[in-house]
């Protein structure tokens, strides 16, 4: 079977793949961006370097030999000029030098405008995404400006836009807090429902060139 890697065309798919992978031990990372016309060539290059399209059996063999396993998360929206990518690695030796950070570092992983955080639920730790502090500050500032001018329709539009962002647990909590803030400040319009992220495909499969 040819080696493949998923290419995400929406943020939810890309971010969901990270959440699915970190609990499996893919806790080290590096990221970057590439012109869209070079994105697939980069994916093949990373497969040659780090076997990002390795099968589960091959990944087990690599682990047994002390090598790190790697996967590529690529966000390639329609008509994009620039493609964002994130590589995740398990512990182990690298076959090609990379400058890596860890998702448990004090400086959190920030990707596609969202921050990866760990939370506790029923005594168990899990991971989620939330908006960055800067984005939340901007959202509160915008709502305060609209509320101060009594622009109820503008507030409703802002809340709807926020409610349609990826519905991960952390993002939903923040959206609810913003709705509550608007309500306490005098907004009396519709409060849009907050959606949960359903199980989503990680993206369209890209066939990779075999390693030489």
C-alpha positions as CSV (number, residue, x, y, z in Angstrom):
1,X,0.0,0.0,0.0
2,X,1.5,3.4,-1.0
3,X,2.4,5.8,1.8
4,X,0.0,8.7,2.3
5,X,-0.6,11.7,4.6
6,X,-3.9,13.6,5.1
7,X,-4.1,17.2,3.9
8,X,-6.7,19.2,5.8
9,X,-8.8,21.7,3.9
10,X,-10.5,23.2,7.0
11,X,-9.1,24.3,10.4
12,X,-11.3,21.9,12.4
13,X,-9.8,18.9,10.6
14,X,-6.2,20.1,11.1
15,X,-6.7,21.0,14.7
16,X,-8.6,17.7,15.5
17,X,-5.7,15.7,14.1
18,X,-3.4,17.3,16.6
19,X,-5.7,16.5,19.5
20,X,-6.0,12.9,18.3
21,X,-2.2,12.5,18.1
22,X,-0.8,14.2,21.2
23,X,-2.3,11.6,23.6
24,X,-0.6,8.9,21.5
25,X,2.8,10.2,22.3
26,X,3.3,12.8,19.5
27,X,4.3,15.5,22.0
28,X,7.3,17.2,20.3
29,X,6.7,19.6,17.4
30,X,8.0,22.1,14.9
31,X,6.0,24.2,12.5
32,X,6.2,26.6,9.5
33,X,4.6,27.7,6.3
34,X,5.3,27.1,2.6
35,X,3.9,28.6,-0.6
36,X,1.0,26.5,-1.8
37,X,2.7,25.4,-5.0
38,X,5.5,23.8,-2.9
39,X,3.3,22.2,-0.3
40,X,3.2,18.7,-1.8
41,X,6.9,18.7,-2.5
42,X,7.5,19.6,1.1
43,X,5.3,16.7,2.3
44,X,7.4,14.3,0.1
45,X,10.6,15.8,1.5
46,X,9.4,15.3,5.0
47,X,8.5,11.7,4.3
48,X,12.0,11.0,3.0
49,X,13.5,12.6,6.1
50,X,11.1,11.4,8.8
51,X,8.8,8.7,7.3
52,X,5.6,10.7,8.0
53,X,3.6,8.2,5.9
54,X,4.9,5.1,7.7
55,X,2.4,2.3,8.4
56,X,1.6,1.3,12.0
57,X,3.8,-1.7,11.7
58,X,6.7,0.4,10.4
59,X,6.2,2.9,13.3
60,X,6.3,0.0,15.8
61,X,9.6,-1.2,14.3
62,X,11.0,2.3,14.4
63,X,10.0,2.7,18.0
64,X,11.7,-0.6,18.9
65,X,14.9,0.7,17.3
66,X,14.8,3.9,19.4
67,X,13.8,6.1,16.5
68,X,11.2,8.9,16.7
69,X,8.0,8.6,14.7
70,X,6.6,11.6,13.0
71,X,3.5,12.8,11.3
72,X,2.6,15.9,9.4
73,X,-0.5,18.1,9.9
74,X,-1.0,20.4,6.9
75,X,-3.7,23.1,6.6
76,X,-4.3,23.8,3.0
77,X,-7.6,25.7,2.5
78,X,-9.1,26.2,-1.0
79,X,-7.4,28.9,-3.0
80,X,-4.7,29.3,-0.4
81,X,-1.5,31.1,-1.3
82,X,0.4,29.9,1.8
83,X,0.0,26.6,3.5
84,X,0.6,26.1,7.3
85,X,2.2,22.9,8.5
86,X,2.9,21.3,11.8
87,X,5.1,18.2,12.5
88,X,4.6,16.1,15.6
89,X,7.2,13.7,16.9
90,X,7.3,10.9,19.5
91,X,10.3,10.6,21.8
92,X,13.3,8.9,20.2
93,X,16.2,9.6,17.9
94,X,15.8,11.8,14.9
95,X,17.3,10.8,11.5
96,X,17.5,14.5,10.5
97,X,18.2,17.4,12.8
98,X,15.1,19.5,13.8
99,X,14.7,22.2,16.4
100,X,11.7,20.8,18.5
101,X,9.6,22.1,21.3
102,X,7.4,20.1,23.6
103,X,3.6,20.6,24.1
104,X,4.2,20.5,27.8
105,X,6.6,23.5,27.7
106,X,5.5,26.7,29.6
107,X,5.3,28.4,26.2
108,X,2.2,26.7,24.8
109,X,1.8,25.5,21.2
110,X,0.0,28.2,19.3
111,X,-1.1,27.2,15.8
112,X,-3.7,28.6,13.4
113,X,-4.7,31.2,16.0
114,X,-5.5,28.6,18.7
115,X,-3.6,27.6,21.8
116,X,-3.2,24.0,22.9
117,X,-3.9,23.5,26.6
118,X,-4.4,20.6,29.0
119,X,-7.4,20.4,31.2
120,X,-8.7,18.0,33.8
121,X,-12.1,16.3,33.5
122,X,-13.4,13.8,36.0
123,X,-9.8,13.3,37.3
124,X,-8.4,12.7,33.9
125,X,-6.2,15.0,31.9
126,X,-7.1,15.8,28.3
127,X,-6.1,18.3,25.6
128,X,-8.2,21.0,23.9
129,X,-7.8,24.1,21.9
130,X,-8.7,27.6,22.9
131,X,-8.4,31.1,21.4
132,X,-5.2,32.9,22.2
133,X,-5.2,35.6,25.0
134,X,-4.7,38.3,22.3
135,X,-7.7,37.1,20.3
136,X,-9.9,37.0,23.4
137,X,-8.8,40.5,24.3
138,X,-9.7,41.7,20.8
139,X,-13.1,40.0,21.0
140,X,-13.9,41.6,24.4
141,X,-12.8,45.0,23.0
142,X,-14.9,44.7,19.9
143,X,-18.0,43.6,21.9
144,X,-17.5,46.5,24.4
145,X,-17.3,49.0,21.6
146,X,-20.5,47.6,19.9
147,X,-22.3,47.4,23.2
148,X,-21.3,50.9,24.2
149,X,-22.8,52.3,21.0
150,X,-25.9,50.2,21.4
151,X,-25.4,48.3,18.1
152,X,-27.4,45.1,19.0
153,X,-27.2,43.8,15.4
154,X,-23.4,44.2,15.3
155,X,-23.1,42.3,18.7
156,X,-25.3,39.5,17.3
157,X,-23.1,39.2,14.2
158,X,-20.0,39.1,16.3
159,X,-21.4,36.4,18.6
160,X,-22.5,34.3,15.6
161,X,-19.0,34.5,14.1
162,X,-17.5,33.4,17.3
163,X,-20.0,30.6,17.7
164,X,-19.0,29.2,14.3
165,X,-15.3,28.8,15.1
166,X,-14.1,25.2,15.7
167,X,-16.2,23.8,18.6
168,X,-13.5,22.3,20.8
169,X,-14.1,22.4,24.5
170,X,-11.8,25.3,25.3
171,X,-13.2,27.4,22.4
172,X,-16.8,26.7,23.4
173,X,-16.1,27.8,27.0
174,X,-14.6,31.0,25.7
175,X,-17.5,31.6,23.4
176,X,-20.0,31.1,26.3
177,X,-18.0,33.5,28.4
178,X,-18.2,36.2,25.7
179,X,-22.0,35.6,25.3
180,X,-22.4,36.0,29.1
181,X,-20.4,39.2,29.0
182,X,-22.5,40.7,26.3
183,X,-25.7,39.7,28.1
184,X,-24.5,41.3,31.4
185,X,-23.6,44.5,29.4
186,X,-27.1,44.8,28.0
187,X,-27.3,42.7,24.9
188,X,-30.8,41.2,24.5
189,X,-30.7,39.6,21.1
190,X,-30.3,36.0,20.0
191,X,-27.5,34.0,21.6
192,X,-26.3,31.5,18.9
193,X,-25.9,27.9,19.8
194,X,-22.4,26.5,20.4
195,X,-21.6,23.4,18.5
196,X,-19.5,20.4,19.5
197,X,-16.8,19.1,17.2
198,X,-17.9,15.8,15.8
199,X,-15.5,13.1,14.7
200,X,-14.1,14.4,11.5
201,X,-11.8,13.2,8.8
202,X,-8.2,14.4,9.1
203,X,-8.3,15.3,5.4
204,X,-7.8,14.2,1.8
205,X,-5.1,11.6,1.4
206,X,-2.0,12.6,-0.4
207,X,0.1,9.8,-1.9
208,X,3.8,10.2,-1.0
209,X,6.9,9.2,-2.9
210,X,8.6,6.2,-1.4
211,X,11.8,6.8,0.6
212,X,15.0,5.9,-1.3
